[in-house]
C-alpha cells in the first residue's frame, strides 16, 4: 500500500511526505501559486511517465532486449466528450492524457509494438483508466 501525507505550507504550496522523501507541490504564478514546485496534474503525469518507463524497462530486461534509454513526454488537457470518437461518454468534458514515448535501443518493430502494449499495463495507467473509489474522512482538530 502506498501512503503519502500532504500538509499545507503557505499560499497554495503543500509538502508531500512519502517515507523519507519530500516533494513541494504548488501552482503556477498565473493561477495564484508561487511556482515553487510541480502542480498536482504535473505530479500525476510524472508518476504515470515514471511508472510507464519502469514497467517497460523491467519487461525488456527480463526479455534481454537492448534498451539504452526511454524518454516520455506527457501532456494533460480537458476535451469535449463529443470530440472523442472512441469514448463512451458523449457529454461534458473528459481528461485526455497523451504519452509520447521515445526508446533508444537495438530492438525490432515487433518488440517496439510489444513495449507499447506493456506500457498500458503500468500500474498507474491501470489505476487512471479503471474505476476508482476514494474514501474520505474529515475532522476538525
Secondary structure, DSSP 8 states (H G I E B T S, - for coil): ----EEEEEETTEEEEEETTEEEEE---GGGTS---SB-HHHHHHHHHHHHHHHHHHHHHHHHT-EEEEEEEEEEEEEEEGGG-TT-S--SSEEEEEEEEEEEEEE--HHHHHHHHHHHTT-HHHHHHHS-----------
